Amino acid sequence: MKLRAVPSEIITFLLIITLAIAGLLFYSQTKFSAAGPLERAVYFSIDKGDHIGRITSKLHGEGIISSKLVFQIGAYLEQKQNQLKFGLFEIPAQASMAEVLEVITKTNPGLTKYAIQLILSGKGNLIRVRERLPGENGNYTEIYAEKFEGALAPEIQHILENDDLYQLSVTVVEGLTSWQIVNAMKDAPFLVGSIDVIPEEGSIAPNTYSIKFPTDKVELLNRMVSSQARILEEEWKKRSLSAPVNTVGDALILASIIEKETGVADERTLVASVFSNRLDKGMLLQTDPTLIYGLTEGKGALGRGLRQSELKKDTPYNTYLHPGLPPTPISNPSRLSIHAALNPAETDYLYFVADGKGGHAFAESYDEHRKNVRVWRELGN
């Protein structure tokens, strides 16, 4: 059988087609790796179920890529057309199509656009909303901060209803009583259900807890209690040999007093040393926060100064009358205060008073303490 020669016209046509395809691929590859049209970093979101065609159109529509065809060719050549993830992605300024493809095929973008924080402070619940700005190294900018007055602001309601790219958290401020925390949770937004039993004093860990919307109050409270139990166990194992307490319960009581006496982190071990030295010498602790707890039973702040008659009122929490520690914690202390109670600084301090600058002045003798008190009073306190 005699083979027929392929006509030169067909060979020429096939050659042209081959060259055209090669040229297109070369052009696509060059354009695929070239700097993109974005003048600044932006966010780009992909919904569950989005396919390569829809995503490409969206990228082009938002001005992130300059060519739908080139992007899809690049995705197929790199075999990533089926590796696209859903979520929020940050696209850098002037990102090439190759870089855009790399970003949106990451295993887990892990980005949220908004951070909504509910703060339980004991003085009214505060809501803060921060927005994460693209191109700002992951920093958030506060866009809203107000006390919660019974209804969510329209801005927050809009985010909850229309944008699932947010993280929600509840912060419990250090030094609140269990009653204050439960009372603050009763009418708090984002939380549902009711609380029938108030946890024991000191058993709640002040911290920031990530939650979903909505979250059951009892479930959240149980997380807080479990967290405090874990912290106590961990800190007890790291206690100093000179720790002034012999039980975990007493450690929690002392920590709760330290928490109420100072909000300065660097002072906690110094305050702990004062109480440690007083306990060692058999001196009365003479601390106002315990006395106030005996008067209020932990149900809110006293709201005024102590009266002379109250200094003599005989309650189990009056450390001006009764030696040693009070019978229970007087607040829910932070890990820092628990650590300080179990690892007091080595000092000879027996007294401290406010210094008028947010901290305290410490003294080893009563005469030195009286001088510090005079200075404090001269400052107008």
HELIX and SHEET records of a PDB file:
HELIX    1   1 SER A    8  SER A   33  1                                  26    
HELIX    2   2 ILE A   52  GLY A   61  1                                  10    
HELIX    3   3 LYS A   68  LEU A   77  1                                  10    
HELIX    4   4 MET A   97  ILE A  104  1                                   8    
HELIX    5   5 PRO A  154  ASN A  162  1                                   9    
HELIX    6   6 SER A  178  LYS A  186  1                                   9    
HELIX    7   7 LYS A  217  LYS A  237  1                                  21    
HELIX    8   8 VAL A  248  GLU A  261  1                                  14    
HELIX    9   9 ALA A  265  GLU A  267  5                                   3    
HELIX   10  10 ARG A  268  LYS A  281  1                                  14    
HELIX   11  11 ASP A  288  THR A  296  1                                   9    
HELIX   12  12 GLN A  308  LEU A  311  1                                   4    
HELIX   13  13 ARG A  335  LEU A  342  1                                   8    
HELIX   14  14 TYR A  366  GLU A  378  1                                  13    
SHEET    1   A 2 VAL A  42  ILE A  46  0                                        
SHEET    2   A 2 GLY A  87  ILE A  91 -1                                        
SHEET    1   B 5 TYR A 140  LYS A 147  0                                        
SHEET    2   B 5 LEU A 126  ARG A 132 -1                                        
SHEET    3   B 5 TYR A 114  LEU A 120 -1                                        
SHEET    4   B 5 TYR A 166  VAL A 172  1                                        
SHEET    5   B 5 THR A 208  ILE A 211 -1                                        
SHEET    1   C 2 LEU A 191  VAL A 192  0                                        
SHEET    2   C 2 THR A 215  ASP A 216  1                                        
SHEET    1   D 2 TYR A 351  ALA A 354  0                                        
SHEET    2   D 2 HIS A 360  ALA A 363 -1                                        
END                                                                             
